Amino acid sequence: MTEQPAVVLIHGLFGFRRILWIEYFQGIKKLYEDMGFRVLVPSLPWAGTIEQRAASLAGQLSSEAGPLHLVVHSMGGLDSRYFITHLGGAEKITSLTTLGTPHRGSTAANHVCRSLSPLSIFPGIHSLTTDRLADFNAVTPDHPDVTYRSYTASRPVSEHPWLVRHYGRVIDKHEGNNDSQVSVASGQWGEHLGTLPCDHFELIGRNLWLNPFKKRKPFDHLPVYRDIGRWISAQENR
């Protein structure tokens, strides 16, 4: 047991730990440190498959005895589930909280992989199709000693950043409400804690709206992470 509860922040596809002054999880590491947590931020293969990223995660956490609480964005939730079930992660992980994770895949990934999109060259994209995740879920059951929790997100397609609005339309047609990358239906896993009024990138404090002619209601991500931290503290103090 560690003296301080340890929180592990795990980034999604095309993510990073930090680039110059820019952190992937904007302001969240400091928030958790101020709450008294020891915070770990692994750096996974940015465009790798679930298996590649999970193996990297396992290696970076190999010296950590636990207990660990994983707080993850997007594809990081799939990497974490693979680590827990297949690579011994359950021995040290107490909880997994996912935000915007495509647990059942994304029809946006289907669309990319079936088109001439340059994004289709990245192995990680192919890991996120609905067929691939159906196979993944069939062989990756939840571990009974780990608590699984999830948040989803949704904005109207008209409020998605224009750079990704096309993907939001694709998902809306096939899956319904979504955050431009992941549907509400796909993002629910374990205890669903709620659907947040934001897009996929606002979940980590990134505002890609970039539209000077139209306003949308801003979203503050930090209270959500503070609630997660309070829940983690309550588990450790039981």
Secondary structure, DSSP 8 states (H G I E B T S, - for coil): --SS-EEEEE--TT--SEETTEESSTTHHHHHHHTT-EEE-----TT--HHHHHHHHHHHTTT--S-EEEEEETTHHHHHHHHHHHSSGGGTEEEEEEES--TT--HHHHHHHTS--GGGGSHHHHTTSHHHHHHHHHH----TTSEEEEEEE---GGGS-TTTHHHHHHHHHHT-SBSSSSBHHHH--SEEEEEESS-TTGGGT------TT--------HHHHHHHHHHHHHHHT-
